[in-house]
Amino acid sequence: MTPVRHAPGDARQARAAARRAALFVASSVFVFWVVASASFRPSDLAVGMVTALLLGGWSVRFLWSGVAPAVSGNLLRALPEHVLLLAGEVALAAVHVARLVLDPRLPVRPRLVRYRTSLRSPSARTTFALSLTLTPGTLAVDAEAGCFLVHCLDEDSARRLLNGALERRVARMFAEDTAW
């Protein structure tokens, strides 16, 4: 069997694309670092930069095997809205969970809910699961063939999941039509 030979430019182009993807990831991680740390001290910025560069290189090498996922303009436009709405939902859910924990009269009735999603792409499903898990009171426990098993702390948490708003928002971000 004869090995396949590629033109010298192919390897160079692939390395350049991998570097661009790593820099994009590193830049995104660094911006998140600065916002999350709320610090502009040189030492904090240096740690953030090193961490971002390491994560950028690691993600391109191990997560995507040198091929970064496609990021559409629609996704870039919808992402800030999603992050802001998710932050609001997380804050409200955190207050709700705190009330459940601190007030013994409120019912904590944990349950597992099967949630079938119409999201098709792995990126959309992963975004949905991560957004769901970030929200206090819900945790994606398992996912298989478009069906998520979600631990809900109480009825309100289950109701928030089952109303489908999060799935619709993720579907819009990834330009997927849902059954809604």
C-alpha positions as CSV (number, residue, x, y, z in Angstrom):
1,M,0.0,0.0,0.0
2,T,1.4,3.4,-1.0
3,P,1.1,6.3,1.5
4,V,-0.9,9.2,0.4
5,R,1.3,12.3,-0.2
6,H,-0.1,15.8,0.2
7,A,1.2,18.9,-1.3
8,P,3.5,20.8,1.0
9,G,1.0,23.7,1.1
10,D,-1.7,21.5,2.6
11,A,0.2,20.9,5.8
12,R,1.1,24.5,6.1
13,Q,-2.5,25.6,5.6
14,A,-3.7,23.1,8.1
15,R,-1.2,24.3,10.7
16,A,-2.2,27.9,10.0
17,A,-5.9,27.1,10.4
18,A,-5.2,25.3,13.7
19,R,-3.2,28.3,15.0
20,R,-6.1,30.6,14.1
21,A,-8.6,28.3,15.9
22,A,-6.3,28.2,18.9
23,L,-6.0,32.0,19.0
24,F,-9.7,32.4,18.7
25,V,-10.3,30.0,21.6
26,A,-7.5,31.6,23.6
27,S,-9.0,35.1,23.0
28,S,-12.4,34.0,24.0
29,V,-11.1,32.3,27.2
30,F,-9.0,35.4,28.0
31,V,-12.0,37.8,27.6
32,F,-14.0,35.5,29.9
33,W,-11.1,35.4,32.4
34,V,-11.0,39.2,32.5
35,V,-14.7,39.5,33.0
36,A,-14.9,36.8,35.6
37,S,-11.9,37.9,37.6
38,A,-12.8,41.6,37.3
39,S,-9.1,42.4,37.8
40,F,-6.6,44.3,35.6
41,R,-3.6,43.6,37.9
42,P,-0.7,42.5,35.7
43,S,-0.3,39.3,37.6
44,D,-3.9,38.3,37.1
45,L,-3.8,39.2,33.4
46,A,-0.6,37.2,33.0
47,V,-2.1,34.1,34.6
48,G,-5.2,34.6,32.5
49,M,-3.2,34.9,29.3
50,V,-1.1,31.8,30.0
51,T,-4.2,29.8,31.0
52,A,-6.1,31.0,27.9
53,L,-3.2,30.1,25.6
54,L,-2.8,26.6,27.1
55,L,-6.6,26.0,26.8
56,G,-6.6,27.3,23.2
57,G,-3.8,25.0,22.2
58,W,-5.2,22.0,24.1
59,S,-8.7,22.4,22.7
60,V,-7.6,22.6,19.1
61,R,-5.3,19.6,19.6
62,F,-7.5,17.3,21.6
63,L,-11.1,18.4,21.3
64,W,-11.3,19.2,17.6
65,S,-8.3,17.2,16.3
66,G,-7.1,20.4,14.5
67,V,-10.5,21.3,13.0
68,A,-12.4,23.9,14.9
69,P,-16.2,23.8,14.9
70,A,-17.9,26.3,12.5
71,V,-19.0,29.5,14.2
72,S,-21.8,31.2,12.2
73,G,-22.7,34.8,12.2
74,N,-26.1,33.9,13.6
75,L,-24.4,32.2,16.6
76,L,-22.2,35.2,17.2
77,R,-25.2,37.5,17.1
78,A,-27.3,35.3,19.4
79,L,-24.6,34.4,21.9
80,P,-24.6,37.7,23.9
81,E,-28.4,37.6,24.3
82,H,-28.2,33.9,25.4
83,V,-25.5,34.6,28.0
84,L,-27.5,37.6,29.4
85,L,-30.8,35.7,29.6
86,L,-29.0,32.6,31.1
87,A,-27.3,34.8,33.7
88,G,-30.8,36.2,34.7
89,E,-32.2,32.7,34.8
90,V,-29.3,31.5,36.9
91,A,-29.8,34.4,39.4
92,L,-33.5,33.7,39.7
93,A,-33.0,30.0,40.1
94,A,-30.2,30.5,42.7
95,V,-32.6,32.6,44.8
96,H,-35.2,29.9,44.4
97,V,-32.8,27.1,45.4
98,A,-31.5,29.2,48.4
99,R,-35.1,29.6,49.6
100,L,-35.7,25.9,49.3
101,V,-32.6,25.2,51.3
102,L,-33.2,27.8,54.0
103,D,-37.0,27.5,54.5
104,P,-37.8,24.0,55.8
105,R,-41.5,24.6,55.0
106,L,-40.9,24.7,51.3
107,P,-41.1,21.3,49.5
108,V,-37.9,19.8,48.1
109,R,-39.1,17.0,45.9
110,P,-36.3,15.9,43.7
111,R,-37.2,14.0,40.6
112,L,-35.7,12.8,37.3
113,V,-37.2,14.1,34.1
114,R,-36.7,12.7,30.6
115,Y,-36.5,15.6,28.2
116,R,-36.5,14.8,24.5
117,T,-35.0,17.6,22.4
118,S,-35.4,18.3,18.8
119,L,-31.9,19.9,18.6
120,R,-29.9,18.0,16.0
121,S,-26.3,19.2,16.1
122,P,-23.9,18.1,18.8
123,S,-22.9,21.7,19.4
124,A,-26.5,22.7,20.0
125,R,-27.2,19.7,22.3
126,T,-24.0,20.4,24.3
127,T,-24.9,24.1,24.7
128,F,-28.3,23.1,25.8
129,A,-27.0,20.6,28.4
130,L,-24.4,23.0,29.7
131,S,-26.8,25.9,30.0
132,L,-29.3,23.6,31.8
133,T,-26.6,22.4,34.2
134,L,-25.5,25.9,35.0
135,T,-29.0,26.7,36.2
136,P,-29.4,25.9,39.9
137,G,-32.0,23.3,40.6
138,T,-31.4,21.3,37.4
139,L,-28.6,19.0,36.3
140,A,-28.2,17.0,33.1
141,V,-27.4,13.5,34.3
142,D,-27.4,11.6,31.0
143,A,-27.9,12.2,27.3
144,E,-28.5,9.7,24.6
145,A,-29.9,10.1,21.1
146,G,-31.5,13.5,21.8
147,C,-33.0,12.5,25.1
148,F,-31.7,14.1,28.3
149,L,-32.2,12.7,31.8
150,V,-32.4,15.8,34.0
151,H,-32.3,15.9,37.8
152,C,-34.8,18.5,39.0
153,L,-34.7,19.7,42.6
154,D,-38.4,20.5,42.7
155,E,-41.6,21.1,40.6
156,D,-40.6,24.7,39.7
157,S,-37.2,23.5,38.4
158,A,-39.0,20.8,36.3
159,R,-41.5,23.3,35.0
160,R,-38.7,25.7,33.9
161,L,-37.2,22.8,32.0
162,L,-40.4,21.5,30.4
163,N,-41.6,25.0,29.2
164,G,-39.0,24.7,26.4
165,A,-37.7,28.3,26.5
166,L,-34.1,27.3,26.8
167,E,-34.3,24.8,24.0
168,R,-35.9,27.3,21.7
169,R,-33.3,29.9,22.5
170,V,-30.5,27.4,21.8
171,A,-32.2,26.3,18.6
172,R,-32.3,30.0,17.4
173,M,-28.6,30.4,18.2
174,F,-27.7,27.4,16.0
175,A,-30.4,28.1,13.3
176,E,-32.2,24.9,14.0
177,D,-36.0,24.6,13.6
178,T,-37.6,22.9,16.5
179,A,-41.0,21.2,16.9
180,W,-42.1,24.2,19.0
